[in-house]
Amino acid sequence: MLDLKALKSALSQLEEERGVNQEKILAAIEDALVAAYKKDYGKRDQIVRAKFDLDVGTTEFYQVKIVVDESMLKSDEEDEEAPIPSTDQVGTESRVPAPPAADVGKGEEADEKIRFNEEHHIMLDDAQKIKKDAQVKDELTFPLETRDDFGRIAAQTAKQVIIQRIREAEKTSILADYQDKEGQIINGKVQKIERGNVFVDLGRVTGLLAREEQIPGEYYRQGERIKAYLARVEETPRGVNLRLSRAHPDFVHQLFAIEAPEVANGTVEIKATAREAGSRTKIAVTSTDPNIDPVGSCVGQRGVRVNTVISELGGGEKIDIVEWIDDIEAFISNALSPAKINEVALNEVDKTATILVDPDQFSLAVGKGGQNARLAAKLSGWKIDIVSPEQENEKEEAPIPSTDQVDTEEDEPESEPEEKDESTEKIEENKD
């Protein structure tokens, strides 16, 4: 006897924990009952369907037949004429000439015709005797004997069908939920760490924070709650994979959207971002409202907003916020902040900007390991070459050797130590 109370409790639990609709689970159960019925009692080519009543716990089985007429069926002659390819013909299809254009239509009609099968077809005349308004391609149902004593193999088949259908329904539900969240920040708990990869429990599914998507120098503990950027939702045969990132430039965008309402509602727009995760980030912002300062909105009162973002990034990453300007010379000067720029010379051909700075500003403009100049180049999209007046003077004052000097150096006679060696040998012989 089926325990309906336990079944309803299980359905509610599946819907709550895995987000699978009860109607889809019931459909999976009906498909499983059909598979079990056909395994033990069904006939070949039969179309069987089941109706499970959750309130009573009973199942009704019925057979489905499709209404056809003579025009839809293949004749005996067409069945006999249908060629059966032999092994000799395999691989020679490409050499068979194409049929004439006049025969194309006939071939298509022949392909659409079907062979009559009494297990899932019924002629139109017979169908109209059962149902007067029956039409071609309608479905007629015929009740089958109710069965509930399935064998072990049939029960195992039903179990596999239910598991497969529930997984498919769960996969569809997860895709519907997380595809809309792609490109946003989601919260999770560190489930486990394997070979540097962090698996994050997001509730109904587990996300992967790969080693290359982590902030360098950051360490994670099991059970720790973290924020991550949902970079990609992948559908695979094994399920749905959620790829997370904390090193993505858009992770900084979304953090500012959380902290600054002006960024969230679109009044302040982040136009460009250049980031070296764990070290330094530069963002260019602009405002659609002339009364709102875009840089001040991101910095916040006494730097509270930008400091909150820096704290979420681990505390060791610096953030430079500059104003986006359409004038590329002025924008490149802003992008190289905090250095003071004297002059920007643009070469439109190869999109290179030559930056002139004072000697005391040169190291600041270049940055440690060239980082400041590198990020400014990424932010602006221009190649940047930074020079100071001293460097230009050194290039101008550097002497260029003449061709005469070069020849003179090459024509100098080589010393002849052999003669000295011979004289010393003679002196030694006289002494002896």
Secondary structure, DSSP 8 states (H G I E B T S, - for coil): ---HHHHHHHHHHHHHHH---HHHHHHHHHHHHHHHHHHHT--TT--EEEEE-TTT--EEEEEEEEEE-GGGB--HHHHHHS----TTTTT-GGGS----GGGHHHHHHHHH-B---TTTEEEHHHHHHH-TT--TT-EEEEE--------HHHHHHHHHHHHHHHHHHHHHHHHHHHSTTTTSEEEEEEEEEETTEEEEE-SSSEEEE-GGGS-TT----TT-EEEEEEEEEEEETTEEEEEEESSSHHHHHHHHHHH-HHHHTTSEEEEEEEEETTTEEEEEEEESSTTS-HHHHHH-GGGHHHHHHHHHTTS--EEEEEE--SSHHHHHHHHTTTS--SEEEEETTTTEEEEE--HHHHHHHH-GGGHHHHHHHHHHTSEEEEE-HHHHHHHHHS----HHHHHHHHH-----HHHHHHHHHHHHHHH-
